[in-house]
């Protein structure tokens, strides 16, 4: 329209009448200005539209982050899909066979097996049972005299009624007063005195039982030292938390060599789990908190009937550099199951001392990213992937507790085709989908780890995920929530050493209080350091079992 007006004005400029020519020039100038205004308006509208799209994308991203954070804090932790497997579609529908339909029909029609009935009391309530290792205090009650008849025929026992109830006695804090009498011979003057018994902490005003109690309260019950000091204070014993901290430092010095024996025993295996978590370290006087790391190295072969007991060892470092993992794994060769932290990649280098380590990655981390996308945007591809990964976990549930050879053959037959199907879906999405979205990032994450995610298919000792070691880290997280931070690097090392022994006791269903007490008793017998491997938790369990048999 403006261009046409410009052409007409150009024609009128050639008119003979001067007034017409001047009017045409003014109209042309005004149309030019109008054209410029329209161009600027269109440019401004385009800019504003682009800004609106950017802000809308940012709002969507922030809403997704907020929703994920709320779900992580308040939502359910399970990542299983409520829908039946294969219900979601993304162009990769799982084919169903007649054999599968027959199996489902058979399962639905089968009668559920009846479990043995639990013992009940005379009132019909579930009978309470307590473990046999608890001390029993028996109290006998005969009928009162006024309840018995006086006919003189006598009474005989016809039975008894036994009632058990659980009792509790609060811990007692007391003082041990040792008196060593001195004697001398009147004739020859020879002096005699009972020798002072050997103790693991000579010169301390605290009995070994106090060391054990404080250690267990902090590292097994997750009580910070100031609360432990309050517990002692209620009994009239006032011990400053700095004193308790020194007790833990002494205990760490005594237990350090057993920790080293534990770490060496763990690394003698050929398949381990590894992970890390953060821990704050306070710098006194500066008021600053530095984020440090706790590394966890775990062995748990119970799912494939391995012959080595489960164990975990922690290590405290002030940075997250991969060289700390390499140093902790010095001497280890085999398969290491980890998350996708790039610091582990140096372990696969051919320049590493010893053979390169094979990294197996975690399917739970992959599933978690697709679960977040499903919860945020209801993506159909994410739903299908979660359902399909669920099939892998269903197979793992069936082979749990089987020998590693059986696990390997079952995975090659049943799990491998499912894994191929998953990666076919991921590669198709990477070819046609939007890769800058959260879904695209999740797809890239899985594709980058494909080799490590397939390791469990060819090795029955490897698990499908890294949950074993993540479960051991929970104790560190609970302790971190209670104590917030460690006061020094030495305190962080104390956390790692004692938490390793307590965590290994927990994995082997051993009472850590009884174990640490046993270890300190062994120290008084002057066990050489070369035999500290015999003081690991499972040897304590063997000795207890042997004593019970005798």
MOCOR-V199129 format. One record per residue. N is the residue number from 1. SS is DSSP state (a for helix, b for strand, c for the rest). Layout:
n={N:N}
ss={SS:SS}
This chain:
n={1:2:3:4:5:6:7:8:9:10:11:12:13:14:15:16:17:18:19:20:21:22:23:24:25:26:27:28:29:30:31:32:33:34:35:36:37:38:39:40:41:42:43:44:45:46:47:48:49:50:51:52:53:54:55:56:57:58:59:60:61:62:63:64:65:66:67:68:69:70:71:72:73:74:75:76:77:78:79:80:81:82:83:84:85:86:87:88:89:90:91:92:93:94:95:96:97:98:99:100:101:102:103:104:105:106:107:108:109:110:111:112:113:114:115:116:117:118:119:120:121:122:123:124:125:126:127:128:129:130:131:132:133:134:135:136:137:138:139:140:141:142:143:144:145:146:147:148:149:150:151:152:153:154:155:156:157:158:159:160:161:162:163:164:165:166:167:168:169:170:171:172:173:174:175:176:177:178:179:180:181:182:183:184:185:186:187:188:189:190:191:192:193:194:195:196:197:198:199:200:201:202:203:204:205:206:207:208:209:210:211:212:213:214:215:216:217:218:219:220:221:222:223:224:225:226:227:228:229:230:231:232:233:234:235:236:237:238:239:240:241:242:243:244:245:246:247:248:249:250:251:252:253:254:255:256:257:258:259:260:261:262:263:264:265:266:267:268:269:270:271:272:273:274:275:276:277:278:279:280:281:282:283:284:285:286:287:288:289:290:291:292:293:294:295:296:297:298:299:300:301:302:303:304:305:306:307:308:309:310:311:312:313:314:315:316:317:318:319:320:321:322:323:324:325:326:327:328:329:330:331:332:333:334:335:336:337:338:339:340:341:342:343:344:345:346:347:348:349:350:351:352:353:354:355:356:357:358:359:360:361:362:363:364:365:366:367:368:369:370:371:372:373:374:375:376:377:378:379:380:381:382:383:384:385:386:387:388:389:390:391:392:393:394:395:396:397:398:399:400:401:402:403:404:405:406:407:408:409:410:411:412:413:414:415:416:417:418:419:420:421:422:423:424:425:426:427:428:429:430:431:432:433:434:435:436:437:438:439:440:441:442:443:444:445:446:447:448:449:450:451:452:453:454:455:456:457:458:459:460:461:462:463:464:465:466:467:468:469:470:471:472:473:474:475:476:477:478:479:480:481:482:483:484:485:486:487:488:489:490:491:492:493:494:495:496:497:498:499:500:501:502:503:504:505:506:507:508:509:510:511:512:513:514:515:516:517:518:519:520:521:522:523:524:525:526:527:528:529:530:531:532:533:534:535:536:537:538:539:540:541:542:543:544:545:546:547:548:549:550}
ss={c:a:a:a:a:a:a:a:a:a:a:a:a:c:c:c:c:a:a:a:a:a:a:a:a:a:a:a:a:a:a:a:a:a:a:a:a:a:a:a:a:a:a:a:a:a:a:a:a:a:a:a:a:a:a:a:a:a:a:a:a:a:a:a:a:a:a:a:a:a:a:a:a:a:c:c:c:c:c:c:c:c:c:c:c:c:c:c:c:c:c:c:c:c:c:c:c:a:a:a:a:a:a:a:a:a:a:a:a:c:c:c:c:c:c:c:c:c:c:b:c:c:c:c:c:b:c:c:c:c:c:c:c:c:c:c:c:c:c:c:c:c:c:c:a:a:a:c:c:c:c:c:c:c:c:c:c:c:c:c:c:c:c:c:c:c:c:c:c:c:c:c:c:c:c:c:c:c:c:c:c:b:b:b:c:c:c:c:c:c:b:b:b:c:c:c:c:c:c:c:c:c:c:c:c:c:c:a:a:a:a:a:a:a:a:a:a:a:a:c:c:c:c:c:a:a:a:a:a:a:a:a:a:a:c:c:c:c:c:c:a:a:a:a:a:a:a:a:a:a:a:a:a:a:a:a:a:a:a:a:a:a:a:a:a:a:a:c:c:c:b:b:b:b:b:b:b:b:b:b:b:b:b:c:c:c:c:b:b:b:b:b:b:b:b:b:b:b:b:c:c:a:a:a:c:c:c:c:c:c:b:b:b:b:b:b:b:c:c:c:c:a:a:a:a:a:a:a:c:c:c:c:c:c:b:b:b:c:c:c:c:a:a:a:a:a:a:a:c:c:c:c:c:c:c:c:c:b:b:b:c:c:a:a:a:a:a:a:a:a:a:a:a:a:a:a:a:c:c:a:a:a:a:a:a:a:a:a:a:a:a:a:a:a:a:a:a:a:a:c:c:c:c:a:a:a:a:a:a:a:a:a:a:a:a:a:a:a:a:a:a:a:a:a:a:a:a:a:a:a:a:a:c:c:c:c:c:a:a:a:a:a:a:a:a:a:a:a:c:a:a:a:a:c:a:a:a:a:c:c:c:c:c:c:c:c:a:a:a:a:a:a:a:a:a:a:a:a:a:a:a:a:a:c:b:b:c:c:a:a:a:a:a:a:a:a:a:a:a:a:a:a:a:a:a:a:a:c:c:c:c:a:a:a:a:a:a:a:a:a:a:a:a:a:c:c:c:c:a:a:a:a:a:a:a:c:a:a:a:a:a:a:a:a:a:a:a:a:a:c}
